[in-house]
């Protein structure tokens, strides 16, 4: 699905195992120049070279791929509840 005005996509901390699952969304949204993939399994394993290439082609428009280093544990913890 294409969103013609989409410029930024925050797709951090999802359960995307392979970067190829995100490539169609990036290619279909030609104005997308900012993509955050931090915390996805493929991003944690630094398996995002194709997305880097695609966004590098868009650098002339300000394209940027964000994959911040996160310290273990690499999952989100839920809050603990106390039972009275």
N, C-alpha and C positions, 0 to 999 in steps of 0.2 A: 504494500500500500504506500502510495506516495503522498507526502504532505508538502506542498510547494513552498511553504514559508518556514519549514523546520530548519533551524540553523544549529541548534544545540540539542544533544541527546545525552542525558545522564542515565547510563545503563550500568551503574555500579552495583556490586553485591547482588547479582542475580546468579542463577545456576546454569549459565551458558557454558557448556563443556568445550565447544569448538568454535573458533572464530568464524568459520564458514556460515554459522547460523546467523550472524549479524551482517555479513557482507551484502545480502540483498537489500536490507534496509538502508545501508549506507549508499549503495549504488543508485537506488531509486529516488533518493532524496538529494538532488543535485546541489541544493543550497546548504546542506549539512557540512559545517566546517569545524565543529567542536564535539568530540565524542569522548565520554568518560567510561572506561571499562574496568576500573579498579575493582578487585575482589571477585571477579568471575574466575572460575577454575582455569580457563585457558590463559587469562591475563596473569594469574598468580604464577603459572608455569612459563610465562614469557613466550607464549605461542601466538603472537599477534602480528607477525611480520606482514601478512597481506593487508591487514587494516592499516598498518603503518604506511605501506606503499600507497594505498588509495588516498589516505589523508595527506600524505606528502605531496601528491599531485594537486591538492587543494590549498597548499600552503600559500600560494600566490593570492588566495582569497582570505588568508588568515586561518587556514585549517590547522587543527591541533588534535592529537590523540593523547589522552591523559590516562596513564596507568601508574598510579602511585604505589610505591613499595609499602606494604603493610607488614607489621610484625605479627608472628604467630600469637595466639591462635588466629587462623584466617576465617573464622566464622563469627557470626553475631550471637551473643548470649542473651537469653531471655531473662527477665527479672525473676527473682525468687520471691515466693509468697510464703508467709508464715501462717501456719494453721494453729489456731488457738485452742 
